[in-house]
Each structure stands twice: as structure tokens, then as C-alpha cells.
Amino acid sequence: MIEQTFILSPEQAKEMEQTYRVVRRSVDARQRKLHVLLSLLCDEHGKLVARDAAIPLYDPPCFKDVHQTTQGEVMIVGMGPAGLFAALRLLEAGYKPILIERGKAISNRKQDIARLNRNEGMDTESNYCFGEGGAGTFSDGKLFSRSKKRGQMQRVMEWFHYFGADDTVLYETHAHIGSDRLPAIIRSMRERIIDCGGEVHFSTILDGALWNELNKKRVPTILAIGHSAHDTYRMLNREGVQMSAKGTAMGVRVEHPQQLIDRLMYHLRDASEEEVERMAELVGHASYSLVTQVKKSPSDAATRGVYSFCMCPGGHIVPAGTEQNGCVVNGMSNSQRNSPYANSGIVVSLQPSDYAPYAKEGALSGLYFQEELEHSAASHGRLPNVAPAQRLTDFVNGKSSADLPSCSYLPGIVPSRLDAWLPEPIGSSLRQGFRDFGRKYAGYLSSEAVVVGVESRSSSPVRIERDSETMQSVSHPWLYPAGEGAGYAGGITSSALDGIRAAEAIISSR
Ligand SMILES: Cc1cc2nc3c(=O)[nH]c(=O)nc-3n(C[C@H](O)[C@H](O)[C@H](O)COP(=O)(O)OP(=O)(O)OC[C@H]3O[C@@H](n4cnc5c(N)ncnc54)[C@H](O)[C@@H]3O)c2cc1C
């Protein structure tokens, strides 16, 4: 089969998309006039294939029955994208995965998340980060990665589709599932793992006692704990698992009215509300990706990066911490992306040298830096989960906000001088970064926008050292650190890919 690519107006693209089989789709909003790049499938005569033609979208995966397998068992700690995709890959190869997950199954987890959103407190084992599906379940569900391994990426998309995601995940350059759809997909992955003979144990934590047991048995174990399990990092550090401090990025989440972002990104500054809405209906609400380099200090030529992270059009800001006394925010959206808000993390890149005040903590110094920031945010908000916030213009100009604009963050926000208490280098870098973004997009620096603190968990500040080929921990060869918590992946797709790689490393070692 061949494909043909068209550069189309949003209206033309919509029509073609409804008629023909799409292979790839992306929106190009760089010019004043928006274009959609659409690649369509053709048959051997060069004729476009109808959308509902009886041609399979891909070869369905084949997960083996492992009830009686002789291939062996593999332990998997953590049921986020890394753990789940590792389990599915092991099933393909006939191995029995045994998954343990500290959090609860999705149906119970949903109730804990509802309580969190009502500001009724946090269950430290069941929240936006811990529980079935990991941090990926109630996330925005954006499925893109910088990985160059197209074949492997395609496999991740196909498996998401196979377990219930829309066709768009197979062809959108910026594919997106949404928090309303992800839970059902994750649940059907779990049901398949169990049907095939794998095991799933909720409310089961890898603690010191279980660690000792595993260390004696040396069963191959994929460690896919995500980046929020601070207690587990501490336990592994005590047990001598080799780790190092790693660079990450921390900052705030900023929220604008979605209409404002649509106007800026789609070059519709003076258009009527109806025109803006119509464009959003045709191509979806606008997102943005911003990056700048700011000076480390006025007298220093060295720079550091400030960039947008996990931008959620039509989304919500959510409480994404795991501690009672810490305040952490992140963003999510539903499949329709239909809230009136556009939020994004704006983060400052940090190196291990920035964790210097905690240098005595060695590999965990970044964790201490992060915790200090989260506790500070909680002390400027209101427990349990009301977050500190400031109008964006006040943040940049160093003024307090007498009041705050409406915000999607359900537990609530209170005015706070984030510009004054955010530690260096975060506060000053963010101010410079926001000014740069305002110069690039006039209107971005708006008093209708609000900055909410803190976005502290964009990636892990710890790396669990592993051999690059065998993927085994350099100190404990039976252990395969994988996914975001190991420090080798970031985001749903790359964590899923890393889980698959860990499974393949075990398969090829047998
Ligand atoms: C609100 C929110 C929105 C996000 N939106 C996006 C997005 O749109 N796109 C994107 O690509 N990424 C997004 N992310 C990030 C993404 O969810 C993570 O990068 C991804 O889930 C990491 O996968 P993982 O499997 O490595 O770890 P996780 O998903 O964090 O899973 C780790 C699991 O291990 C469990 N665990 C931890 N310690 C133990 C232990 N000791 N014993 C047993 N179990 C343990 C945890 O409970 C958890 O379920 C978002 C994250 C959040 C919080």
C-alpha cells in the first residue's frame, strides 16, 4: 500500500478525513493561514482507500495463554505504562507476568481522586500518581514521544487502540486519549493479563521485607515504580541499589482562557468568538510549545532552559502530589478537551549542581530539593490541597494579586506571592522566561492568566543505574529498572516503550 499527502484547508481536511483512510494527520499553524497535512492510504492503482474499507488497520497482537507456561515468571513492580506494556510484551513471548501495585484498582481509585478534587484530603496510596495504570491513567493522555523508533512507537499506539482507544491514536501526530477514556483502556489491559494467566496484586507494596525476599530468590524483576515513590527510592538507596542524582525541571503551571490561546496560536486575534470556536471545532483547540534560554545571573553568560511542559488544551489543573504536606500540580484533559481553560507546566531545567544544599544526601539530593519545594508550596497554600496562585502579570511584575481569575483547579487556589518565595534559580528564571514568551506571543502575558504552584514532578531527579545493553541494574543484576522512575523515560509513550525494552532484555537473556 502507498500513501499520498495533501496540504489542505481545515474544511477540506475534515471532509477528506471523513471519507478516506487516514495514515497521518498534523495541523500546521505556523503561517497566518492554517493548513492540515493529511496522508491518505492508496491502493495499488493509486486510488484513495475508503475510510471504512475492509482492510485491517494493523495485525492484532497475540497474547499467549501462560497458565501452564514453562518459560518462567517475571515480577513487575508498578502498574503504570512501563509495567503494563512490559507485562503485555512478556505475554506475547509466553512468560508469566506477576504485577504488584501499591495503589488500588481503577474503580476504587476513582473515588479517592474524587475526594481529592473536593479538597477532602489525600490517600497517600491512591491518588493521581499511585494506583492501577500509574500516573498515566488520569493524565492528559497525550501520546507522543521524541523516540526515533517508529516501529516500536507504532506498536504502543496499536496496543492502545486494540484495548479501546480511538482510530486517531494511529495517525494523529499529536495523538491524545483523555482522562475519561484511559481508565477503561487500562482496565481491559489488566483483564487480558489476568485472562492469559498473569497475576495482578493491588495494595501490595515493594517494601524492605518484600525486597529481602526478592533479593534471595533473584527472580527477574522489572522495577517500574514511576518517579513519585520517594519512600521506595529511599529503601532502594538503603539496600545499596546503585543510583545517581539526575537533572530535571521544576516550576509552575500557568492557565489561560482557552479562547485566548486559540486566538494567539491560530492568528485570530481580532476574530469574533464564533470564528474562533469554528476553527477549534475544525482542528481542535490550540496548544503551544514554548522554549527559551535565560541568563543564569546578570553577570553570567551561562544560560538555562525554561520551557512549556505537558500543555493541556481544554483541560484542568489537578493535585498530583503523593504526600499530605506537599502541594504538587499537573494537568489533564478529557478526550473532547472541552473545558474553557488551557494549562501548561512552565518549568526551569535543573542540574544536580542546583541541589547543592542537599549534597550530603548523595543520589537523593534532587529528591530533597523537590520535597522542600512541595512543602513550601503547601505552606503558602492551604491544607489539604488548596494551591498557592498569582496572576501571571503580577508574578512577572513582582506584585501581590488582590484577587484571582477563575481557575480549573478543583480543590481551590489562594493568592500568594510565588514570585517572592519560589527558590532560586526557579523564580527568577521563570520571570525571564515568561517575559520572553510574552515577547513572542503578544497577549500571552495576560492578567486573565494565573500561575499555580508547584509543577515539581516533570521527571525523576534520580536515576537507577542500569547497563545500557542488558538493562540490568549495575548493582543487582536480577533487577531491571524501567520507565520514568528509573530515569530513562518521560511520559506515557516513552515509559511504555522502556517497559517493552525491559521485557525484551529479559526474553533475550533466556
Ligand atoms: C496529571 C498527570 C498528567 C499527565 N499527562 C501526561 C500526558 O498527557 N502525556 C504523557 O506522556 N505523560 C503524561 N503524564 C506523565 C505520565 O503519566 C508518566 O510519564 C507515566 O505514567 C510514567 O510511567 P511509568 O510506568 O514509568 O510510571 P507511573 O505511571 O508513575 O507508574 C508507577 C506505578 O508504580 C507504583 N509503585 C510505586 N512504588 C511502588 C512500590 N514500592 N510497590 C508497588 N508499586 C509501586 C505506583 O503506584 C504507580 O502506579 C502525566 C502525569 C500526571 C500525573
The ligand as an SDF file (V2000), in Angstrom:
LIG
                    3D

 53 58  0  0  0  0  0  0  0  0999 V2000
   -1.8890   14.5030   35.9240 C   0  0  0  0  0  0  0  0  0  0  0  0
   -0.8470   13.9460   35.0020 C   0  0  0  0  0  0  0  0  0  0  0  0
   -0.9670   14.1620   33.6300 C   0  0  0  0  0  0  0  0  0  0  0  0
   -0.0260   13.6260   32.7480 C   0  0  0  0  0  0  0  0  0  0  0  0
   -0.2180   13.7830   31.4070 N   0  0  0  0  0  0  0  0  0  0  0  0
    0.6050   13.1570   30.5400 C   0  0  0  0  0  0  0  0  0  0  0  0
    0.3660   13.2000   29.1470 C   0  0  0  0  0  0  0  0  0  0  0  0
   -0.5850   13.7870   28.6730 O   0  0  0  0  0  0  0  0  0  0  0  0
    1.2250   12.5540   28.3240 N   0  0  0  0  0  0  0  0  0  0  0  0
    2.3090   11.8860   28.8010 C   0  0  0  0  0  0  0  0  0  0  0  0
    3.0480   11.3200   28.0050 O   0  0  0  0  0  0  0  0  0  0  0  0
    2.5590   11.8180   30.1220 N   0  0  0  0  0  0  0  0  0  0  0  0
    1.7320   12.4270   30.9970 C   0  0  0  0  0  0  0  0  0  0  0  0
    1.9670   12.3380   32.3400 N   0  0  0  0  0  0  0  0  0  0  0  0
    3.1520   11.6030   32.7950 C   0  0  0  0  0  0  0  0  0  0  0  0
    2.9200   10.1040   32.6570 C   0  0  0  0  0  0  0  0  0  0  0  0
    1.7470    9.7460   33.3000 O   0  0  0  0  0  0  0  0  0  0  0  0
    4.1230    9.3640   33.2070 C   0  0  0  0  0  0  0  0  0  0  0  0
    5.2600    9.7810   32.4950 O   0  0  0  0  0  0  0  0  0  0  0  0
    3.9890    7.8600   33.0560 C   0  0  0  0  0  0  0  0  0  0  0  0
    2.8280    7.4020   33.6570 O   0  0  0  0  0  0  0  0  0  0  0  0
    5.2060    7.1440   33.6580 C   0  0  0  0  0  0  0  0  0  0  0  0
    5.0120    5.7750   33.5200 O   0  0  0  0  0  0  0  0  0  0  0  0
    5.7110    4.7210   34.4890 P   0  0  0  0  0  0  0  0  0  0  0  0
    5.0760    3.4230   34.2010 O   0  0  0  0  0  0  0  0  0  0  0  0
    7.1750    4.8140   34.3550 O   0  0  0  0  0  0  0  0  0  0  0  0
    5.3640    5.1990   35.9660 O   0  0  0  0  0  0  0  0  0  0  0  0
    3.9670    5.5110   36.6680 P   0  0  0  0  0  0  0  0  0  0  0  0
    2.9010    5.7420   35.6840 O   0  0  0  0  0  0  0  0  0  0  0  0
    4.2480    6.5660   37.6520 O   0  0  0  0  0  0  0  0  0  0  0  0
    3.6110    4.1410   37.4080 O   0  0  0  0  0  0  0  0  0  0  0  0
    4.3370    3.6660   38.5020 C   0  0  0  0  0  0  0  0  0  0  0  0
    3.4500    2.7890   39.3530 C   0  0  0  0  0  0  0  0  0  0  0  0
    4.2570    2.1410   40.3200 O   0  0  0  0  0  0  0  0  0  0  0  0
    3.5420    2.0730   41.5380 C   0  0  0  0  0  0  0  0  0  0  0  0
    4.5300    1.9540   42.6260 N   0  0  0  0  0  0  0  0  0  0  0  0
    5.4100    2.8910   43.0370 C   0  0  0  0  0  0  0  0  0  0  0  0
    6.1640    2.3940   44.0270 N   0  0  0  0  0  0  0  0  0  0  0  0
    5.7520    1.1440   44.2580 C   0  0  0  0  0  0  0  0  0  0  0  0
    6.1300    0.1470   45.1850 C   0  0  0  0  0  0  0  0  0  0  0  0
    7.1290    0.3400   46.0620 N   0  0  0  0  0  0  0  0  0  0  0  0
    5.4700   -1.0360   45.1690 N   0  0  0  0  0  0  0  0  0  0  0  0
    4.4480   -1.2670   44.2850 C   0  0  0  0  0  0  0  0  0  0  0  0
    4.0450   -0.3320   43.3920 N   0  0  0  0  0  0  0  0  0  0  0  0
    4.6950    0.8440   43.3730 C   0  0  0  0  0  0  0  0  0  0  0  0
    2.7670    3.3710   41.5850 C   0  0  0  0  0  0  0  0  0  0  0  0
    1.6390    3.2560   42.4260 O   0  0  0  0  0  0  0  0  0  0  0  0
    2.3820    3.5640   40.1250 C   0  0  0  0  0  0  0  0  0  0  0  0
    1.1140    3.0320   39.8360 O   0  0  0  0  0  0  0  0  0  0  0  0
    1.0600   12.8710   33.2550 C   0  0  0  0  0  0  0  0  0  0  0  0
    1.1890   12.6620   34.6390 C   0  0  0  0  0  0  0  0  0  0  0  0
    0.2470   13.1910   35.5090 C   0  0  0  0  0  0  0  0  0  0  0  0
    0.3960   12.9480   36.9820 C   0  0  0  0  0  0  0  0  0  0  0  0
  1  2  1  0
  2  3  1  0
  2 52  2  0
  3  4  2  0
  4  5  1  0
  4 50  1  0
  5  6  2  0
  6  7  1  0
  6 13  1  0
  7  8  2  0
  7  9  1  0
  9 10  1  0
 10 11  2  0
 10 12  1  0
 12 13  2  0
 13 14  1  0
 14 15  1  0
 14 50  1  0
 15 16  1  0
 16 17  1  0
 16 18  1  0
 18 19  1  0
 18 20  1  0
 20 21  1  0
 20 22  1  0
 22 23  1  0
 23 24  1  0
 24 25  2  0
 24 26  1  0
 24 27  1  0
 27 28  1  0
 28 29  2  0
 28 30  1  0
 28 31  1  0
 31 32  1  0
 32 33  1  0
 33 34  1  0
 33 48  1  0
 34 35  1  0
 35 36  1  0
 35 46  1  0
 36 37  1  0
 36 45  1  0
 37 38  2  0
 38 39  1  0
 39 40  1  0
 39 45  2  0
 40 41  1  0
 40 42  2  0
 42 43  1  0
 43 44  2  0
 44 45  1  0
 46 47  1  0
 46 48  1  0
 48 49  1  0
 50 51  2  0
 51 52  1  0
 52 53  1  0
M  END
$$$$
